[in-house]
Amino acid sequence: MLLERGVVEVFPNSAAESLALRLSPGDRPLRIKLGIDPTRPDLHLGHTVPLRKLRQFQDAGHHAVLIIGDFTAQIGDPTGRSEARPRLTPEEVQHNAQTYLAQAAKILDRDRLEIHYNSTWLNKLDLSATTSLLATMTLGQMLAKEGFADRYAQGVPVYLHEFLYPLMQGYDSLAINADVELGGTDQKFNILVGRDLQMHQGRSGQFGMLLPLLIGLDGSQKMSKSLGNYVGITDDPLLMYSKLEKLPDRLVPQYFELLTAVALDTLPENPRDRQKLLARTIVSEFYSPELAFQAQHDAENIVLAGDTSHLDTVAEFALNDLTFPMPLFYLLKVSGLCKSNSEAQSQISNGAVRLDGQKIAEQTLSDPQHLVGKVLQVGKKKFLRLTLTP
């Protein structure tokens, strides 16, 4: 069933508390919670994995509740962090929250969506209530959270305000009376805290439904804007298509499973055809089938004809911190177009390097001003527009 697609774990999974039974036709609609902290102004495809699952619950007749963590974002989720997150200002959070909602509406049905800002209830917690909240957990339990024990053992500071984050996320579940909370596999601890807090107050504890963390375009780390391995949901159709059609073959099935409704047993056998279908499908969902096919057409023209005129929004690489003159092979390496100097030299020798569609074999680049605004290309799939930031 669609609600189970891509799910890594549902807990607890005992027969007495089977979520499958609660999802049976005729039972009351469940309150499905998803919390997102607006720590950045834009969403990428990794963020859409739980958003898509929330939409699937909406379509199945359940009650979707989206929590905008405007309060918790000022703390920052410490999960998986090797150090404390920088704290955001309320103004930064509010700006990000507005863009999050606008972008989430591309996936969710706003007419069937309950939206809350968790500052509504967390701002009202006085010291007495906060102390009672802290009294529900021990230091040992908190140090079992991913990252805390390692940081403590390594002498990396763990700040007391970070301990509040899982409790506050859990308090959100109390505030909206959640039946199910969605989250990535890194959120199990936080979701269990919400369940424990509900049961501590004599309520039925929520179920947790965990989804995979989407691997980014680099094929190794989870999708992240800070790592540059992301596809933004506001990327224009050509840029979105161009990024996705280069996805490593081994990641294509996961992207189909988590980001589309395409039946996995119907995928084309040819890997290249699968990449193109994936790119068209995702662009179609955020724009339209017509724009998706146009993006494919434009991308193919760029590759076949060396026409870079369509690449106004291609990923950029700033030349500011580089020292000129420099070898071309070094620019190819530091920009990420090639993995090593030897690979870069090989691509140059093979005539696979182009600047604005023209083959380039010059071994020394003397003036960055002559490169600004031009598109550096390696092979048929890799493009970067060279810039100088003010």
C-alpha positions in Angstrom: 0.0 0.0 0.0 1.1 3.5 -0.8 1.4 4.6 2.9 4.0 1.9 3.4 6.1 2.8 0.4 9.6 3.8 1.3 9.0 3.4 5.1 12.0 2.1 7.0 10.4 1.5 10.4 7.1 1.9 12.2 7.3 1.7 16.0 6.1 0.3 18.3 5.4 -2.8 16.2 3.7 -5.1 18.7 0.5 -6.8 17.7 -1.4 -4.9 20.4 -0.4 -1.6 19.0 -0.4 -2.3 15.3 -0.6 0.9 13.2 -2.1 -1.2 10.4 -5.1 -1.8 12.6 -5.5 1.9 13.4 -5.4 2.6 9.6 -8.2 0.1 8.9 -11.2 1.5 7.0 -14.0 2.7 9.3 -11.7 3.7 12.1 -11.4 7.4 13.0 -9.0 9.5 10.9 -5.6 9.7 12.6 -3.7 12.9 13.4 -0.5 12.7 11.4 2.2 15.1 12.6 5.2 16.4 10.7 7.5 19.1 12.2 9.9 21.1 10.1 12.3 23.7 11.5 12.8 26.6 9.1 16.6 26.8 9.6 17.2 27.7 5.9 15.1 29.7 3.5 14.6 27.0 0.9 13.5 23.4 0.7 15.3 20.7 -1.3 14.1 17.2 -2.5 15.3 15.7 0.8 12.8 17.7 2.7 10.0 16.6 0.4 10.3 12.9 1.4 8.3 13.3 4.6 6.1 16.0 3.0 5.1 13.5 0.3 4.2 10.9 3.0 2.1 13.5 4.8 0.3 14.2 1.5 -0.3 10.4 1.1 -2.0 10.4 4.5 -4.1 13.4 3.5 -5.2 11.5 0.4 -6.0 8.4 2.5 -8.5 10.5 4.5 -6.3 11.2 7.6 -5.7 14.6 9.3 -2.4 16.2 8.4 -0.8 18.5 11.0 2.2 20.5 10.0 4.3 22.0 12.8 6.5 25.0 11.8 9.2 24.9 14.4 9.7 28.6 14.7 10.6 28.2 18.4 12.7 25.1 18.1 14.6 26.4 15.1 16.1 29.0 17.4 17.7 26.2 19.3 18.5 23.9 16.4 18.1 20.1 16.3 21.4 18.7 17.7 20.8 15.3 16.0 23.9 14.1 14.2 25.8 17.3 14.9 29.4 17.2 16.0 29.0 20.7 17.5 26.2 23.0 18.6 24.2 24.7 15.8 24.5 28.5 15.4 21.4 30.0 16.9 19.1 31.9 14.5 17.4 35.2 15.3 13.5 35.3 15.4 13.6 37.5 12.3 15.6 34.9 10.3 13.2 32.1 11.5 10.1 34.0 10.5 11.5 34.8 7.0 12.4 31.2 6.5 9.0 30.0 7.8 7.1 31.9 5.2 9.1 30.5 2.3 8.8 27.0 3.8 5.0 27.2 3.8 4.9 28.6 0.3 7.1 25.8 -1.0 5.4 23.0 1.1 2.2 24.0 -0.6 3.6 22.6 -3.9 3.2 19.1 -2.3 0.5 19.4 0.4 -3.2 20.2 0.1 -3.5 23.5 2.0 -7.3 23.1 2.2 -6.9 19.9 4.2 -3.9 21.0 6.3 -3.7 22.0 9.9 -0.8 24.4 10.5 0.7 25.4 13.8 3.8 27.4 14.9 5.2 25.8 18.0 6.0 29.1 19.5 2.3 29.3 20.2 2.7 26.9 23.1 6.4 26.8 23.8 6.5 30.6 24.4 4.0 30.0 27.2 6.1 27.5 29.2 7.2 29.2 32.4 10.1 27.9 34.6 7.8 25.7 36.6 6.5 24.0 33.4 10.0 23.7 31.9 11.3 22.1 35.1 8.5 19.6 35.0 9.3 18.8 31.4 13.0 18.3 32.3 12.0 16.0 35.1 10.7 13.4 32.7 14.2 12.5 31.4 17.5 11.6 33.0 20.9 12.7 32.0 21.7 9.1 31.0 18.7 9.0 28.7 19.7 12.2 27.1 23.3 11.2 26.6 22.1 8.2 24.7 20.9 10.5 21.9 22.9 10.3 18.8 25.9 12.7 19.0 25.7 13.8 22.6 27.7 10.9 24.1 30.4 11.2 21.4 30.7 15.0 21.9 30.9 14.6 25.6 33.6 11.9 25.4 35.6 14.0 23.0 35.4 17.1 25.2 33.3 18.9 22.7 30.9 21.2 24.5 27.3 20.0 24.9 25.2 23.0 26.0 22.2 22.6 28.3 19.8 24.3 25.9 20.4 21.5 23.4 18.9 19.0 25.9 15.7 21.0 25.6 15.3 20.3 21.9 14.0 16.7 22.0 11.7 17.6 24.9 10.2 20.5 23.0 9.7 18.5 19.8 8.0 15.9 22.1 5.9 18.6 23.7 4.6 19.5 20.2 3.1 16.0 20.1 1.3 16.7 23.3 0.0 20.1 22.1 -1.6 18.7 19.0 -2.5 15.3 20.3 -0.6 13.4 17.5 -1.4 9.8 16.7 1.5 9.3 14.3 4.7 11.4 13.8 6.7 11.3 10.6 10.4 11.8 10.5 13.8 10.8 9.0 15.7 7.8 10.4 17.7 10.3 12.5 14.5 11.4 14.4 13.7 8.2 16.2 15.0 9.4 19.6 13.0 12.7 19.3 9.8 10.9 18.3 10.1 8.4 21.2 10.4 11.4 23.6 7.1 12.7 22.3 5.6 9.2 22.8 6.9 9.0 26.3 5.6 12.5 27.2 2.1 11.5 26.0 2.2 8.3 28.0 3.5 10.2 31.0 0.3 12.2 30.9 -1.8 9.1 30.6 -2.5 9.4 26.9 -2.0 6.9 24.1 1.5 7.2 22.8 2.0 8.2 19.3 3.4 5.9 16.6 6.6 6.8 14.8 7.1 6.3 11.1 10.6 6.7 9.9 11.7 7.4 6.3 15.2 7.3 4.7 17.4 10.3 4.5 17.7 11.1 0.8 21.3 10.7 -0.5 22.4 13.7 -2.4 23.7 14.1 -5.9 27.3 13.2 -4.8 26.0 9.6 -4.1 27.5 9.5 -0.6 26.1 12.0 1.9 22.6 13.0 2.7 21.2 15.8 0.6 22.2 19.2 2.0 22.5 22.7 0.7 25.7 23.2 2.7 27.3 20.3 0.9 26.1 21.5 -2.5 24.6 18.1 -3.4 21.0 19.1 -3.5 18.1 19.8 -5.9 16.1 22.7 -4.8 12.3 22.5 -5.3 12.4 26.1 -6.6 15.2 25.3 -9.1 13.9 26.2 -12.6 12.9 23.2 -14.8 16.1 23.0 -16.8 18.4 23.2 -13.8 16.3 20.6 -11.9 16.2 18.3 -14.9 20.0 18.7 -15.6 20.8 17.8 -12.0 18.6 14.7 -11.8 19.5 13.2 -15.2 23.1 12.9 -13.9 22.1 11.0 -10.7 24.3 8.0 -10.0 22.6 4.8 -11.3 22.5 3.1 -7.9 20.5 6.0 -6.4 17.8 6.1 -9.2 15.5 3.4 -7.6 15.5 5.1 -4.2 14.6 8.5 -5.8 11.8 6.8 -7.7 10.6 5.1 -4.5 10.7 8.2 -2.3 10.0 11.0 -4.7 7.5 9.6 -7.2 4.5 7.3 -7.4 5.9 5.4 -10.4 5.7 1.6 -9.9 9.2 0.3 -9.5 8.5 -2.8 -11.6 7.7 -0.6 -14.6 11.1 1.2 -14.8 13.0 1.0 -18.2 15.8 -1.4 -18.3 18.3 1.0 -19.8 19.9 3.1 -17.0 20.0 6.2 -19.1 16.3 6.0 -19.9 15.6 5.6 -16.1 17.6 8.7 -15.4 15.6 10.7 -18.0 12.3 9.3 -16.8 13.1 10.2 -13.2 14.1 13.8 -14.2 11.0 14.3 -16.3 8.7 12.9 -13.6 10.0 15.1 -10.8 10.1 18.2 -13.0 6.5 17.4 -14.0 5.4 17.3 -10.4 6.8 20.7 -9.5 6.0 22.3 -12.9 4.2 20.5 -15.7 4.8 17.6 -18.2 5.2 20.2 -20.9 7.9 22.1 -19.1 9.6 18.8 -18.2 9.8 17.7 -21.9 11.0 21.2 -22.8 13.8 20.9 -20.1 14.8 17.6 -21.6 14.9 19.0 -25.1 17.0 22.0 -23.9 19.4 19.8 -22.0 19.9 17.6 -25.0 20.5 20.7 -27.3 23.1 22.0 -24.8 25.0 18.6 -24.9 24.7 18.0 -28.6 25.3 21.4 -30.0 27.4 23.0 -27.2 24.7 25.6 -26.9 25.0 27.2 -23.4 22.5 30.0 -24.0 19.9 28.2 -22.0 22.1 27.8 -18.9 21.2 31.1 -17.1 20.5 29.3 -13.9 23.2 26.6 -14.0 25.1 26.0 -10.8 27.8 28.7 -10.3 31.4 28.6 -9.1 33.1 31.7 -7.7 36.7 32.4 -8.8 37.3 34.9 -6.0 39.6 32.8 -3.8 41.8 31.4 -6.6 45.2 32.7 -7.6 45.8 33.5 -11.3 47.5 32.5 -13.5 46.6 28.9 -12.9 46.5 25.6 -14.8 43.2 24.7 -16.4 43.4 21.2 -14.9 43.6 22.8 -11.4 40.4 24.8 -12.0 38.6 21.7 -13.1 39.6 19.9 -9.9 38.9 22.7 -7.4 35.5 23.4 -9.0 34.5 19.8 -8.6 34.1 19.1 -12.3 36.9 16.6 -12.0 37.9 14.5 -9.0 41.6 14.8 -9.4 44.3 16.6 -11.4 45.0 13.4 -13.4 41.3 13.1 -14.4 41.3 16.8 -15.4 44.4 16.4 -17.5 42.9 13.3 -19.2 39.7 15.2 -20.0 41.6 18.1 -21.5 43.7 15.7 -23.6 40.6 13.9 -24.8 39.0 17.2 -25.9 36.1 16.9 -23.4 36.5 20.3 -21.9 34.6 23.3 -23.3 34.2 26.9 -22.4 30.9 28.4 -23.6 30.5 25.4 -26.0 34.0 25.8 -27.5 36.7 23.2 -26.9 39.5 24.5 -24.7 42.9 23.0 -24.4 44.8 26.0 -23.0 46.8 24.8 -20.1 47.2 28.2 -18.3 44.5 30.6 -17.4 45.8 34.1 -16.8 42.9 36.5 -16.3 39.7 35.5 -14.4 37.8 38.5 -15.9 37.9 36.7 -19.2 36.1 33.7 -17.6 33.3 35.5 -15.8 29.9 34.6 -17.0 31.1 31.7 -19.1 30.0 28.1 -18.7 32.8 25.6 -18.1 31.8 22.1 -19.3 33.4 18.6 -18.9 31.9 15.9 -21.0 28.2 15.8 -21.7 26.8 16.2 -18.2 28.9 18.6 -16.1 28.4 22.4 -16.3 29.4 25.3 -14.1 29.0 29.0 -14.7 32.1 30.9 -13.6 31.5 34.0 -11.5 33.3 36.7 -9.4 31.3 37.7 -6.4 31.4 41.4 -5.3 
